[in-house]
Amino acid sequence: MSGNGTRDKSEKFVELANKRVNKTLRELRLLGNLANKRNYEYSDDQAKKIIKALQGQLDSLRASFLDSSGPGQDSFRL
């Protein structure tokens, strides 16, 4: 495959990563709204289950990218 094919793959990666990460960040902010105890009632066990599920998926993602983690962000751009 030519160098152009690699560039196309890189461009596609950047395009999809920007969309998907920003969508995920928005969804996490919405999920965080559920922590407002003035509007919702939940047990510590329920909260721990949510956090455990999210952390497990994040750990798996980190392993996939070989630990290229950084500080939290409001927006994501490559």
Rosetta blueprint (number, residue, H / E / L):
1 M L
2 S L
3 G H
4 N H
5 G H
6 T H
7 R H
8 D H
9 K H
10 S H
11 E H
12 K H
13 F H
14 V H
15 E H
16 L H
17 A H
18 N H
19 K H
20 R H
21 V H
22 N H
23 K H
24 T H
25 L H
26 R H
27 E H
28 L H
29 R H
30 L H
31 L H
32 G H
33 N H
34 L L
35 A L
36 N L
37 K L
38 R L
39 N L
40 Y L
41 E L
42 Y L
43 S L
44 D H
45 D H
46 Q H
47 A H
48 K H
49 K H
50 I H
51 I H
52 K H
53 A H
54 L H
55 Q H
56 G H
57 Q H
58 L H
59 D H
60 S H
61 L H
62 R H
63 A H
64 S H
65 F L
66 L L
67 D L
68 S L
69 S L
70 G L
71 P L
72 G L
73 Q L
74 D L
75 S L
76 F L
77 R L
78 L L
